[in-house]
Amino acid sequence: MPSFPIESSRLKKAAETAVRESLKIKKDETVLIITNPQSDVLEISQALYNECEAVGAHPVLAVQPEKTSLDFTEKSVIGAIQTAPDVLISMSSEKMGKDFDAIRNPYDWEGKKIDNTFHYLMKRKQTRSFWSPGVTKELFEKTVPVDYAEMKRRCLALKEKLDAAEKVHISTAAGTDLEIGLRGRLAFVDDGDFSVPGEGGNLPAGEAFISPEKGTAHGILVFDGSMAVQNGTVKIETPIVCTVEGGFVTGISGGREADALSATIEAGEADSVRMGKDGTLPPETAQEYRKNARALGELGIGVNPAAFISGNMLIDEKAFETCHIAVGSNYDEDARALIHLDGVLLKPTITAFFADGSVQTLLDGGRIVC
């Protein structure tokens, strides 16, 4: 008999897909599932626990209080992560939280400072993982059981072009007119195949994404789909208009959504300064975190056909005919910040420029054409 009673057959199917198809968990592997008491994420975690047991793995379920993007993970949970299980799953109602000790004393990995034990184990290829911040049971059931082979094909096609591009230009009907440099950057894929140590991403999966070349982004950025802010995700009614210069957001205007974005960025800046003053961070690191709270940290393109603009960023950023751009930390670990705020652009046209002078459209009004 399973350890937890799960009534929904759709949830059982989604959990089976996650464990057997995405992570490919095997007999006797160790699995740490980190969650919160909130009903949806706890029930999903219990379904995952059951499925891990069914394949003969050794799951552990760790439940901590709900965390926001500026809170710290419980020390006991960090201790559990440090045991380096074969598989790590973060199923949080908001965020898993930040790693207090690793922020104070970052790991050094190939010349880069890594401020989270979870990320460090992934970089060292000691574990594989997925994380699903803010997911609901309904959304997990709808968007996890998809065609992973086709999603991988789309991701790899976009990665090939982003890897080779020197820069991209992004435009939308809402007014985005933005150029982002990509020299020296390689794209990542979140295609749902997390079967190899060091591999991980979101479930639901479905995006190709890349860190912008530092200091290159400039133009006008208009978020018109949804926006991650401190206490969740807001669907956008009044577009958020950002001025971008030298890779940083220098101006924000719009309505209540713009106010929420500004307040979250300011909180990320203020917390960085506070941590520098109270000794949590070295002063120079605190200034780095403060500065990068306004940096462009990611360009991502959604490829999951089951995803849609739901008001949940985990789902929204995977939706077809969208791209997303993050304000805050990047994925190359060379522009660290306390925040990483994704915002979705609807039906973008993305044009890539290459070193040989050639130009290619990757998305045309949201439609993938590469």
BALOBA-1460 file (C-alpha; in Angstrom, 3 decimals):
// residues 370
<rec num="1" residu="m" x="0.000" y="0.000" z="0.000"/>
<rec num="2" residu="p" x="1.255" y="3.555" z="-0.734"/>
<rec num="3" residu="s" x="2.321" y="5.624" z="2.280"/>
<rec num="4" residu="f" x="-0.116" y="8.472" z="1.491"/>
<rec num="5" residu="p" x="-3.706" y="8.203" z="0.204"/>
<rec num="6" residu="i" x="-3.960" y="10.048" z="-3.162"/>
<rec num="7" residu="e" x="-7.442" y="10.150" z="-4.683"/>
<rec num="8" residu="s" x="-6.722" y="11.960" z="-7.969"/>
<rec num="9" residu="s" x="-5.788" y="9.611" z="-10.812"/>
<rec num="10" residu="r" x="-4.489" y="12.622" z="-12.767"/>
<rec num="11" residu="l" x="-2.127" y="13.521" z="-9.940"/>
<rec num="12" residu="k" x="-0.900" y="9.931" z="-9.751"/>
<rec num="13" residu="k" x="-0.219" y="10.049" z="-13.520"/>
<rec num="14" residu="a" x="1.689" y="13.339" z="-13.257"/>
<rec num="15" residu="a" x="3.761" y="12.019" z="-10.340"/>
<rec num="16" residu="e" x="4.508" y="8.847" z="-12.294"/>
<rec num="17" residu="t" x="5.650" y="10.949" z="-15.271"/>
<rec num="18" residu="a" x="7.900" y="13.043" z="-13.022"/>
<rec num="19" residu="v" x="9.521" y="10.067" z="-11.273"/>
<rec num="20" residu="r" x="9.750" y="7.539" z="-14.100"/>
<rec num="21" residu="e" x="10.088" y="9.673" z="-17.250"/>
<rec num="22" residu="s" x="11.719" y="12.927" z="-16.140"/>
<rec num="23" residu="l" x="13.996" y="11.921" z="-13.253"/>
<rec num="24" residu="k" x="14.122" y="8.206" z="-14.126"/>
<rec num="25" residu="i" x="14.549" y="7.337" z="-10.449"/>
<rec num="26" residu="k" x="15.942" y="3.861" z="-9.867"/>
<rec num="27" residu="k" x="15.782" y="1.259" z="-7.124"/>
<rec num="28" residu="d" x="17.731" y="2.143" z="-3.943"/>
<rec num="29" residu="e" x="18.369" y="5.775" z="-4.938"/>
<rec num="30" residu="t" x="17.998" y="8.400" z="-2.196"/>
<rec num="31" residu="v" x="15.431" y="11.157" z="-2.760"/>
<rec num="32" residu="l" x="14.874" y="14.338" z="-0.709"/>
<rec num="33" residu="i" x="11.536" y="16.120" z="-1.281"/>
<rec num="34" residu="i" x="11.331" y="19.613" z="0.269"/>
<rec num="35" residu="t" x="7.869" y="21.136" z="0.621"/>
<rec num="36" residu="n" x="5.530" y="23.291" z="2.752"/>
<rec num="37" residu="p" x="2.348" y="22.526" z="4.738"/>
<rec num="38" residu="q" x="0.158" y="24.233" z="2.103"/>
<rec num="39" residu="s" x="-2.303" y="21.664" z="0.732"/>
<rec num="40" residu="d" x="-1.492" y="21.547" z="-3.005"/>
<rec num="41" residu="v" x="2.286" y="21.297" z="-2.789"/>
<rec num="42" residu="l" x="2.063" y="18.913" z="0.148"/>
<rec num="43" residu="e" x="-0.332" y="16.604" z="-1.725"/>
<rec num="44" residu="i" x="1.865" y="16.682" z="-4.860"/>
<rec num="45" residu="s" x="4.886" y="15.873" z="-2.679"/>
<rec num="46" residu="q" x="3.043" y="12.961" z="-1.106"/>
<rec num="47" residu="a" x="2.159" y="11.609" z="-4.565"/>
<rec num="48" residu="l" x="5.827" y="11.893" z="-5.573"/>
<rec num="49" residu="y" x="6.856" y="10.141" z="-2.349"/>
<rec num="50" residu="n" x="4.488" y="7.268" z="-3.142"/>
<rec num="51" residu="e" x="5.846" y="6.929" z="-6.669"/>
<rec num="52" residu="c" x="9.452" y="6.934" z="-5.418"/>
<rec num="53" residu="e" x="8.542" y="4.101" z="-3.058"/>
<rec num="54" residu="a" x="6.875" y="2.255" z="-5.926"/>
<rec num="55" residu="v" x="10.133" y="2.159" z="-7.922"/>
<rec num="56" residu="g" x="12.113" y="0.986" z="-4.883"/>
<rec num="57" residu="a" x="13.833" y="4.281" z="-4.035"/>
<rec num="58" residu="h" x="14.326" y="5.696" z="-0.516"/>
<rec num="59" residu="p" x="12.389" y="9.000" z="-0.288"/>
<rec num="60" residu="v" x="12.460" y="11.478" z="2.607"/>
<rec num="61" residu="l" x="9.833" y="14.230" z="2.885"/>
<rec num="62" residu="a" x="10.978" y="17.476" z="4.580"/>
<rec num="63" residu="v" x="8.265" y="20.038" z="5.407"/>
<rec num="64" residu="q" x="9.285" y="23.615" z="6.303"/>
<rec num="65" residu="p" x="7.295" y="26.847" z="6.721"/>
<rec num="66" residu="e" x="6.424" y="28.761" z="3.541"/>
<rec num="67" residu="k" x="9.249" y="30.988" z="2.242"/>
<rec num="68" residu="t" x="9.329" y="34.020" z="-0.066"/>
<rec num="69" residu="s" x="12.125" y="35.047" z="-2.436"/>
<rec num="70" residu="l" x="13.809" y="37.006" z="0.382"/>
<rec num="71" residu="d" x="13.514" y="34.396" z="3.175"/>
<rec num="72" residu="f" x="16.056" y="31.793" z="4.278"/>
<rec num="73" residu="t" x="15.681" y="28.014" z="4.050"/>
<rec num="74" residu="e" x="15.506" y="26.276" z="7.435"/>
<rec num="75" residu="k" x="18.973" y="25.172" z="8.573"/>
<rec num="76" residu="s" x="17.778" y="21.604" z="9.097"/>
<rec num="77" residu="v" x="16.670" y="21.474" z="5.463"/>
<rec num="78" residu="i" x="20.058" y="22.789" z="4.309"/>
<rec num="79" residu="g" x="21.626" y="20.046" z="6.441"/>
<rec num="80" residu="a" x="19.506" y="17.453" z="4.660"/>
<rec num="81" residu="i" x="20.557" y="18.845" z="1.259"/>
<rec num="82" residu="q" x="24.209" y="18.637" z="2.316"/>
<rec num="83" residu="t" x="23.871" y="14.842" z="2.581"/>
<rec num="84" residu="a" x="23.917" y="14.950" z="-1.258"/>
<rec num="85" residu="p" x="20.968" y="12.677" z="-2.076"/>
<rec num="86" residu="d" x="20.792" y="11.218" z="-5.570"/>
<rec num="87" residu="v" x="17.686" y="13.287" z="-6.288"/>
<rec num="88" residu="l" x="16.490" y="16.643" z="-4.882"/>
<rec num="89" residu="i" x="12.921" y="17.866" z="-5.395"/>
<rec num="90" residu="s" x="11.753" y="21.309" z="-4.264"/>
<rec num="91" residu="m" x="7.962" y="21.545" z="-4.200"/>
<rec num="92" residu="s" x="7.382" y="24.967" z="-2.626"/>
<rec num="93" residu="s" x="4.238" y="27.042" z="-2.377"/>
<rec num="94" residu="e" x="6.397" y="30.135" z="-3.029"/>
<rec num="95" residu="k" x="10.178" y="29.595" z="-2.876"/>
<rec num="96" residu="m" x="12.515" y="27.149" z="-1.150"/>
<rec num="97" residu="g" x="14.401" y="30.053" z="0.459"/>
<rec num="98" residu="k" x="18.000" y="31.244" z="0.389"/>
<rec num="99" residu="d" x="21.029" y="29.517" z="1.906"/>
<rec num="100" residu="f" x="22.209" y="31.781" z="4.766"/>
<rec num="101" residu="d" x="25.609" y="30.147" z="5.341"/>
<rec num="102" residu="a" x="26.454" y="29.813" z="1.645"/>
<rec num="103" residu="i" x="25.616" y="33.485" z="1.070"/>
<rec num="104" residu="r" x="28.042" y="34.423" z="3.865"/>
<rec num="105" residu="n" x="30.700" y="31.948" z="2.691"/>
<rec num="106" residu="p" x="30.061" y="30.983" z="-0.953"/>
<rec num="107" residu="y" x="31.331" y="27.782" z="-2.477"/>
<rec num="108" residu="d" x="34.160" y="28.225" z="-4.973"/>
<rec num="109" residu="w" x="33.542" y="26.161" z="-8.086"/>
<rec num="110" residu="e" x="35.804" y="26.628" z="-11.110"/>
<rec num="111" residu="g" x="36.429" y="30.249" z="-10.218"/>
<rec num="112" residu="k" x="32.779" y="31.115" z="-9.595"/>
<rec num="113" residu="k" x="31.143" y="31.908" z="-6.263"/>
<rec num="114" residu="i" x="28.032" y="29.787" z="-5.634"/>
<rec num="115" residu="d" x="25.793" y="30.959" z="-2.802"/>
<rec num="116" residu="n" x="23.471" y="27.956" z="-2.467"/>
<rec num="117" residu="t" x="24.243" y="24.343" z="-1.474"/>
<rec num="118" residu="f" x="21.522" y="23.084" z="-3.825"/>
<rec num="119" residu="h" x="23.176" y="24.852" z="-6.790"/>
<rec num="120" residu="y" x="26.623" y="23.685" z="-5.702"/>
<rec num="121" residu="l" x="25.616" y="20.013" z="-5.721"/>
<rec num="122" residu="m" x="24.122" y="20.500" z="-9.175"/>
<rec num="123" residu="k" x="27.297" y="22.153" z="-10.478"/>
<rec num="124" residu="r" x="29.402" y="19.324" z="-9.058"/>
<rec num="125" residu="k" x="27.048" y="16.868" z="-10.769"/>
<rec num="126" residu="q" x="26.381" y="15.094" z="-7.486"/>
<rec num="127" residu="t" x="22.624" y="15.164" z="-7.748"/>
<rec num="128" residu="r" x="19.773" y="15.673" z="-10.191"/>
<rec num="129" residu="s" x="16.686" y="17.647" z="-9.493"/>
<rec num="130" residu="f" x="13.551" y="19.512" z="-10.330"/>
<rec num="131" residu="w" x="11.860" y="22.429" z="-8.588"/>
<rec num="132" residu="s" x="8.276" y="23.664" z="-8.896"/>
<rec num="133" residu="p" x="7.820" y="26.965" z="-7.020"/>
<rec num="134" residu="g" x="4.219" y="28.037" z="-6.637"/>
<rec num="135" residu="v" x="2.709" y="25.109" z="-8.530"/>
<rec num="136" residu="t" x="-0.861" y="24.021" z="-7.879"/>
<rec num="137" residu="k" x="-2.232" y="20.505" z="-8.139"/>
<rec num="138" residu="e" x="-4.392" y="21.439" z="-11.146"/>
<rec num="139" residu="l" x="-1.463" y="23.000" z="-13.018"/>
<rec num="140" residu="f" x="0.875" y="20.106" z="-12.191"/>
<rec num="141" residu="e" x="-1.695" y="17.629" z="-13.494"/>
<rec num="142" residu="k" x="-2.243" y="19.600" z="-16.730"/>
<rec num="143" residu="t" x="1.312" y="20.529" z="-17.705"/>
<rec num="144" residu="v" x="3.611" y="17.681" z="-16.590"/>
<rec num="145" residu="p" x="2.286" y="14.812" z="-18.780"/>
<rec num="146" residu="v" x="3.415" y="16.120" z="-22.223"/>
<rec num="147" residu="d" x="5.481" y="14.908" z="-25.209"/>
<rec num="148" residu="y" x="9.006" y="15.235" z="-23.789"/>
<rec num="149" residu="a" x="10.734" y="14.129" z="-27.002"/>
<rec num="150" residu="e" x="9.123" y="16.949" z="-28.998"/>
<rec num="151" residu="m" x="9.800" y="19.462" z="-26.221"/>
<rec num="152" residu="k" x="13.478" y="18.458" z="-26.208"/>
<rec num="153" residu="r" x="13.659" y="18.925" z="-29.986"/>
<rec num="154" residu="r" x="12.313" y="22.476" z="-29.721"/>
<rec num="155" residu="c" x="14.652" y="23.330" z="-26.833"/>
<rec num="156" residu="l" x="17.757" y="22.062" z="-28.615"/>
<rec num="157" residu="a" x="16.897" y="23.916" z="-31.840"/>
<rec num="158" residu="l" x="16.642" y="27.188" z="-29.897"/>
<rec num="159" residu="k" x="19.793" y="26.453" z="-27.888"/>
<rec num="160" residu="e" x="21.812" y="25.914" z="-31.069"/>
<rec num="161" residu="k" x="20.854" y="29.363" z="-32.356"/>
<rec num="162" residu="l" x="21.265" y="31.182" z="-29.026"/>
<rec num="163" residu="d" x="24.696" y="29.587" z="-28.466"/>
<rec num="164" residu="a" x="25.901" y="30.864" z="-31.840"/>
<rec num="165" residu="a" x="24.313" y="34.328" z="-31.725"/>
<rec num="166" residu="e" x="26.276" y="37.453" z="-30.853"/>
<rec num="167" residu="k" x="23.108" y="39.316" z="-29.974"/>
<rec num="168" residu="v" x="19.333" y="39.233" z="-30.295"/>
<rec num="169" residu="h" x="16.724" y="41.900" z="-30.893"/>
<rec num="170" residu="i" x="13.298" y="41.522" z="-29.266"/>
<rec num="171" residu="s" x="10.174" y="43.413" z="-30.304"/>
<rec num="172" residu="t" x="6.490" y="43.148" z="-29.404"/>
<rec num="173" residu="a" x="3.256" y="44.890" z="-30.319"/>
<rec num="174" residu="a" x="3.156" y="46.216" z="-26.734"/>
<rec num="175" residu="g" x="6.282" y="48.296" z="-27.383"/>
<rec num="176" residu="t" x="9.342" y="46.192" z="-26.516"/>
<rec num="177" residu="d" x="12.350" y="47.269" z="-28.582"/>
<rec num="178" residu="l" x="15.308" y="45.647" z="-26.831"/>
<rec num="179" residu="e" x="18.756" y="44.411" z="-27.836"/>
<rec num="180" residu="i" x="20.656" y="41.864" z="-25.703"/>
<rec num="181" residu="g" x="24.250" y="40.756" z="-26.260"/>
<rec num="182" residu="l" x="25.009" y="37.033" z="-25.993"/>
<rec num="183" residu="r" x="28.724" y="36.754" z="-26.750"/>
<rec num="184" residu="g" x="30.477" y="34.259" z="-24.493"/>
<rec num="185" residu="r" x="27.192" y="32.805" z="-23.245"/>
<rec num="186" residu="l" x="25.745" y="29.330" z="-23.746"/>
<rec num="187" residu="a" x="22.059" y="28.553" z="-23.434"/>
<rec num="188" residu="f" x="20.463" y="26.103" z="-21.021"/>
<rec num="189" residu="v" x="17.524" y="23.831" z="-21.778"/>
<rec num="190" residu="d" x="14.711" y="22.908" z="-19.420"/>
<rec num="191" residu="d" x="13.358" y="20.012" z="-21.476"/>
<rec num="192" residu="g" x="12.249" y="17.787" z="-18.600"/>
<rec num="193" residu="d" x="15.054" y="15.239" z="-18.978"/>
<rec num="194" residu="f" x="16.648" y="15.251" z="-15.522"/>
<rec num="195" residu="s" x="18.000" y="11.705" z="-15.582"/>
<rec num="196" residu="v" x="21.732" y="12.539" z="-15.367"/>
<rec num="197" residu="p" x="23.546" y="13.915" z="-12.255"/>
<rec num="198" residu="g" x="23.919" y="17.663" z="-12.615"/>
<rec num="199" residu="e" x="20.754" y="18.001" z="-14.687"/>
<rec num="200" residu="g" x="17.726" y="19.788" z="-13.306"/>
<rec num="201" residu="g" x="15.047" y="22.360" z="-13.981"/>
<rec num="202" residu="n" x="11.385" y="23.088" z="-13.545"/>
<rec num="203" residu="l" x="8.482" y="20.716" z="-13.713"/>
<rec num="204" residu="p" x="6.468" y="21.572" z="-15.621"/>
<rec num="205" residu="a" x="9.382" y="21.974" z="-18.009"/>
<rec num="206" residu="g" x="9.634" y="23.656" z="-21.376"/>
<rec num="207" residu="e" x="12.053" y="26.488" z="-22.046"/>
<rec num="208" residu="a" x="15.401" y="27.367" z="-23.546"/>
<rec num="209" residu="f" x="17.133" y="30.177" z="-21.656"/>
<rec num="210" residu="i" x="20.393" y="32.098" z="-21.551"/>
<rec num="211" residu="s" x="22.178" y="34.687" z="-19.403"/>
<rec num="212" residu="p" x="22.660" y="38.013" z="-21.228"/>
<rec num="213" residu="e" x="26.193" y="39.226" z="-21.863"/>
<rec num="214" residu="k" x="26.838" y="41.603" z="-18.983"/>
<rec num="215" residu="g" x="26.408" y="45.297" z="-19.683"/>
<rec num="216" residu="t" x="25.022" y="44.927" z="-23.210"/>
<rec num="217" residu="a" x="21.234" y="45.103" z="-22.975"/>
<rec num="218" residu="h" x="19.649" y="48.386" z="-23.981"/>
<rec num="219" residu="g" x="16.297" y="49.689" z="-25.169"/>
<rec num="220" residu="i" x="12.686" y="49.474" z="-24.025"/>
<rec num="221" residu="l" x="11.339" y="46.369" z="-22.300"/>
<rec num="222" residu="v" x="7.568" y="45.998" z="-21.898"/>
<rec num="223" residu="f" x="6.165" y="43.199" z="-19.754"/>
<rec num="224" residu="d" x="2.580" y="42.492" z="-20.849"/>
<rec num="225" residu="g" x="1.900" y="38.880" z="-19.787"/>
<rec num="226" residu="s" x="2.719" y="38.367" z="-16.111"/>
<rec num="227" residu="m" x="5.392" y="39.411" z="-13.619"/>
<rec num="228" residu="a" x="7.011" y="37.753" z="-10.615"/>
<rec num="229" residu="v" x="7.086" y="39.987" z="-7.544"/>
<rec num="230" residu="q" x="7.922" y="39.436" z="-3.888"/>
<rec num="231" residu="n" x="4.650" y="37.750" z="-2.925"/>
<rec num="232" residu="g" x="3.961" y="35.746" z="-6.078"/>
<rec num="233" residu="t" x="3.006" y="36.406" z="-9.689"/>
<rec num="234" residu="v" x="0.669" y="39.102" z="-11.018"/>
<rec num="235" residu="k" x="-1.175" y="38.940" z="-14.323"/>
<rec num="236" residu="i" x="-0.542" y="42.195" z="-16.118"/>
<rec num="237" residu="e" x="-3.425" y="44.505" z="-16.994"/>
<rec num="238" residu="t" x="-1.381" y="47.693" z="-17.377"/>
<rec num="239" residu="p" x="1.919" y="46.874" z="-19.128"/>
<rec num="240" residu="i" x="5.135" y="47.489" z="-17.206"/>
<rec num="241" residu="v" x="7.493" y="49.691" z="-19.231"/>
<rec num="242" residu="c" x="11.189" y="49.457" z="-18.350"/>
<rec num="243" residu="t" x="14.049" y="51.522" z="-19.701"/>
<rec num="244" residu="v" x="17.211" y="49.418" z="-20.011"/>
<rec num="245" residu="e" x="20.703" y="50.899" z="-20.278"/>
<rec num="246" residu="g" x="24.049" y="49.137" z="-19.991"/>
<rec num="247" residu="g" x="22.409" y="45.883" z="-18.949"/>
<rec num="248" residu="f" x="20.388" y="47.412" z="-16.093"/>
<rec num="249" residu="v" x="16.811" y="48.583" z="-15.594"/>
<rec num="250" residu="t" x="17.070" y="52.337" z="-15.096"/>
<rec num="251" residu="g" x="13.389" y="53.254" z="-15.149"/>
<rec num="252" residu="i" x="10.027" y="51.574" z="-14.487"/>
<rec num="253" residu="s" x="6.566" y="52.966" z="-15.266"/>
<rec num="254" residu="g" x="3.005" y="51.707" z="-15.536"/>
<rec num="255" residu="g" x="0.310" y="50.900" z="-13.005"/>
<rec num="256" residu="r" x="0.056" y="48.786" z="-9.864"/>
<rec num="257" residu="e" x="2.080" y="46.011" z="-11.499"/>
<rec num="258" residu="a" x="4.961" y="48.395" z="-12.117"/>
<rec num="259" residu="d" x="4.718" y="49.597" z="-8.518"/>
<rec num="260" residu="a" x="4.939" y="45.985" z="-7.280"/>
<rec num="261" residu="l" x="8.017" y="45.326" z="-9.435"/>
<rec num="262" residu="s" x="9.703" y="48.506" z="-8.228"/>
<rec num="263" residu="a" x="8.950" y="47.665" z="-4.597"/>
<rec num="264" residu="t" x="10.388" y="44.148" z="-4.978"/>
<rec num="265" residu="i" x="13.579" y="45.410" z="-6.604"/>
<rec num="266" residu="e" x="13.958" y="48.026" z="-3.887"/>
<rec num="267" residu="a" x="13.491" y="45.342" z="-1.223"/>
<rec num="268" residu="g" x="16.226" y="43.259" z="-2.873"/>
<rec num="269" residu="e" x="18.531" y="46.280" z="-2.862"/>
<rec num="270" residu="a" x="17.707" y="47.210" z="0.736"/>
<rec num="271" residu="d" x="18.237" y="43.661" z="2.011"/>
<rec num="272" residu="s" x="21.628" y="43.549" z="0.273"/>
<rec num="273" residu="v" x="22.698" y="46.754" z="1.998"/>
<rec num="274" residu="r" x="21.400" y="45.540" z="5.364"/>
<rec num="275" residu="m" x="23.287" y="42.252" z="5.045"/>
<rec num="276" residu="g" x="26.463" y="44.196" z="4.302"/>
<rec num="277" residu="k" x="25.985" y="46.368" z="7.380"/>
<rec num="278" residu="d" x="25.182" y="43.542" z="9.793"/>
<rec num="279" residu="g" x="28.094" y="41.398" z="8.609"/>
<rec num="280" residu="t" x="26.042" y="38.724" z="6.850"/>
<rec num="281" residu="l" x="27.818" y="39.670" z="3.623"/>
<rec num="282" residu="p" x="31.237" y="41.222" z="3.023"/>
<rec num="283" residu="p" x="30.716" y="44.876" z="2.036"/>
<rec num="284" residu="e" x="31.928" y="44.367" z="-1.543"/>
<rec num="285" residu="t" x="29.623" y="41.362" z="-2.004"/>
<rec num="286" residu="a" x="26.691" y="43.315" z="-0.598"/>
<rec num="287" residu="q" x="27.313" y="46.057" z="-3.154"/>
<rec num="288" residu="e" x="27.448" y="43.457" z="-5.944"/>
<rec num="289" residu="y" x="24.078" y="42.054" z="-4.829"/>
<rec num="290" residu="r" x="22.580" y="45.543" z="-4.577"/>
<rec num="291" residu="k" x="23.765" y="46.550" z="-8.049"/>
<rec num="292" residu="n" x="22.598" y="43.350" z="-9.736"/>
<rec num="293" residu="a" x="19.076" y="43.655" z="-8.347"/>
<rec num="294" residu="r" x="18.437" y="45.781" z="-11.479"/>
<rec num="295" residu="a" x="20.429" y="43.679" z="-13.966"/>
<rec num="296" residu="l" x="18.850" y="41.675" z="-16.766"/>
<rec num="297" residu="g" x="19.595" y="38.110" z="-15.695"/>
<rec num="298" residu="e" x="17.833" y="35.881" z="-18.225"/>
<rec num="299" residu="l" x="16.217" y="35.603" z="-21.621"/>
<rec num="300" residu="g" x="13.990" y="32.532" z="-21.887"/>
<rec num="301" residu="i" x="11.659" y="31.143" z="-24.569"/>
<rec num="302" residu="g" x="8.665" y="28.935" z="-23.695"/>
<rec num="303" residu="v" x="8.054" y="25.656" z="-25.550"/>
<rec num="304" residu="n" x="5.498" y="23.703" z="-23.462"/>
<rec num="305" residu="p" x="2.257" y="23.314" z="-25.472"/>
<rec num="306" residu="a" x="0.202" y="22.630" z="-22.339"/>
<rec num="307" residu="a" x="1.356" y="25.821" z="-20.554"/>
<rec num="308" residu="f" x="-0.547" y="29.125" z="-20.629"/>
<rec num="309" residu="i" x="-0.656" y="32.500" z="-18.868"/>
<rec num="310" residu="s" x="-2.121" y="31.434" z="-15.551"/>
<rec num="311" residu="g" x="-0.802" y="33.980" z="-13.070"/>
<rec num="312" residu="n" x="1.726" y="31.391" z="-11.892"/>
<rec num="313" residu="m" x="5.221" y="32.135" z="-13.221"/>
<rec num="314" residu="l" x="6.303" y="28.503" z="-13.157"/>
<rec num="315" residu="i" x="3.669" y="27.858" z="-15.839"/>
<rec num="316" residu="d" x="3.616" y="31.255" z="-17.555"/>
<rec num="317" residu="e" x="7.290" y="31.265" z="-18.553"/>
<rec num="318" residu="k" x="6.870" y="27.892" z="-20.352"/>
<rec num="319" residu="a" x="3.908" y="28.985" z="-22.488"/>
<rec num="320" residu="f" x="4.031" y="28.839" z="-26.284"/>
<rec num="321" residu="e" x="4.296" y="32.174" z="-28.122"/>
<rec num="322" residu="t" x="6.009" y="33.919" z="-25.204"/>
<rec num="323" residu="c" x="9.447" y="34.821" z="-24.009"/>
<rec num="324" residu="h" x="10.473" y="35.966" z="-20.558"/>
<rec num="325" residu="i" x="13.174" y="38.246" z="-19.244"/>
<rec num="326" residu="a" x="14.348" y="38.237" z="-15.645"/>
<rec num="327" residu="v" x="15.477" y="41.166" z="-13.529"/>
<rec num="328" residu="g" x="18.148" y="40.168" z="-11.004"/>
<rec num="329" residu="s" x="20.625" y="37.301" z="-10.748"/>
<rec num="330" residu="n" x="21.739" y="35.310" z="-13.780"/>
<rec num="331" residu="y" x="22.391" y="31.621" z="-14.399"/>
<rec num="332" residu="d" x="26.100" y="31.924" z="-15.135"/>
<rec num="333" residu="e" x="26.762" y="32.805" z="-11.467"/>
<rec num="334" residu="d" x="28.720" y="35.950" z="-12.388"/>
<rec num="335" residu="a" x="26.018" y="38.517" z="-11.565"/>
<rec num="336" residu="r" x="24.604" y="37.523" z="-8.202"/>
<rec num="337" residu="a" x="21.590" y="39.146" z="-6.550"/>
<rec num="338" residu="l" x="19.030" y="38.306" z="-3.878"/>
<rec num="339" residu="i" x="16.228" y="38.392" z="-6.450"/>
<rec num="340" residu="h" x="15.426" y="36.839" z="-9.827"/>
<rec num="341" residu="l" x="12.123" y="38.198" z="-11.144"/>
<rec num="342" residu="d" x="10.764" y="36.741" z="-14.381"/>
<rec num="343" residu="g" x="8.423" y="38.762" z="-16.556"/>
<rec num="344" residu="v" x="6.549" y="37.457" z="-19.607"/>
<rec num="345" residu="l" x="6.278" y="39.111" z="-23.024"/>
<rec num="346" residu="l" x="3.423" y="38.049" z="-25.316"/>
<rec num="347" residu="k" x="3.924" y="37.114" z="-28.973"/>
<rec num="348" residu="p" x="7.496" y="38.446" z="-29.325"/>
<rec num="349" residu="t" x="9.561" y="38.580" z="-32.478"/>
<rec num="350" residu="i" x="13.161" y="37.582" z="-31.711"/>
<rec num="351" residu="t" x="15.879" y="38.084" z="-34.308"/>
<rec num="352" residu="a" x="19.370" y="36.646" z="-33.871"/>
<rec num="353" residu="f" x="22.559" y="38.199" z="-35.288"/>
<rec num="354" residu="f" x="25.640" y="36.043" z="-35.930"/>
<rec num="355" residu="a" x="29.389" y="36.688" z="-36.225"/>
<rec num="356" residu="d" x="29.401" y="35.984" z="-39.980"/>
<rec num="357" residu="g" x="26.911" y="38.806" z="-40.554"/>
<rec num="358" residu="s" x="23.910" y="36.552" z="-41.039"/>
<rec num="359" residu="v" x="20.553" y="37.235" z="-39.402"/>
<rec num="360" residu="q" x="17.796" y="34.756" z="-38.521"/>
<rec num="361" residu="t" x="14.356" y="35.079" z="-36.987"/>
<rec num="362" residu="l" x="13.860" y="32.668" z="-34.071"/>
<rec num="363" residu="l" x="10.316" y="33.698" z="-33.121"/>
<rec num="364" residu="d" x="7.909" y="35.565" z="-35.400"/>
<rec num="365" residu="g" x="5.033" y="37.042" z="-33.422"/>
<rec num="366" residu="g" x="5.581" y="34.266" z="-30.878"/>
<rec num="367" residu="r" x="5.714" y="31.411" z="-33.400"/>
<rec num="368" residu="i" x="8.969" y="29.407" z="-33.313"/>
<rec num="369" residu="v" x="10.428" y="29.434" z="-36.832"/>
<rec num="370" residu="c" x="14.036" y="28.319" z="-36.367"/>
